[in-house]
């Protein structure tokens, strides 16, 4: 398994693993009807548009990485970039740092080191771009993901937010990790 930059050819595989990841990780945390209605084709179309728009800009602000098995199967995906103060959490706060927008691994590859390899590559990319901190949002009830992030050196920083899916509140918490000491 190795980690590399995502290409346009990976969009369909990333959309499929993202949808499967949501359906697996959030089965008891979000409405099942919402998860069942998720469409790989629709996700791929959105992702393709975002990927093409990002590629058309002079400076790539978002880093998309994939993990790939020895047989060429995309087994994980991660995306990071500048923290979005006006992003989905609407905090509007000024935060110095990068944001891990997503990290998904095929359910059957959880526990194989795929997530750790993606996380390591994300930490490296964030530090290479001069960020001193990496932040991320995680669904409060997603204990597996929270343990993963905590083992990777992230800590809950006190920020919380809730969004609503089909009338169901989905609380999230923010984690942060200092990157300054990683070079030592």
Steps between C-alpha positions, in 0.01 A plus 500: 500500500619851426367857514503730198337814368147443376437531126180554303504127425445432872178699536260207458693279744518784755126564470427130554721473807364826642139379470587157644696671776203718598260207487728294722627760748172684551253209491385571856575873503295632207163414347522170313276637224754778435791257491311254276418779255865602457598463136850414383420651158383830652797514734736430211344780294542750788851380573597517130381861481691596816811319377488671157439844654794454737724386213407810301626741767856630491572379852369166622357574844350159566718191523325177403682176576408138442637179639536223251548126551764306312241398241405865431177510702432836665454411868485844661474873435588812693464870424645801678547868444470834675260512795155614386378758754183552296478130418238245592523575870433870459721597791631806315804497724851577385703184545864464405545157354406242247186288509475131432177508300467124464671169567316187388614140474312210345331319791686177424834686520443651844774377731747426218710816535328676211361779719834546678683527168251759372521695827881501490494630143247770596711615794805517271312698231358746754845561651658535154250777424603685814198428715570486871180321597260249347133502603214267419133447581366158599151379586486487880362145509758361257714345772714298260604812309555697820732227634686499168553877511603492865759229426626727220567777753183707463310637800151642539541879502160589649321606180169330427234539234184319394340463161170335418434215257136415438403652833769312694765711677855386423742649754865539404809586699824655380841349553837669451862400479805726524738442209792708631648217705464243221827604334703411811 
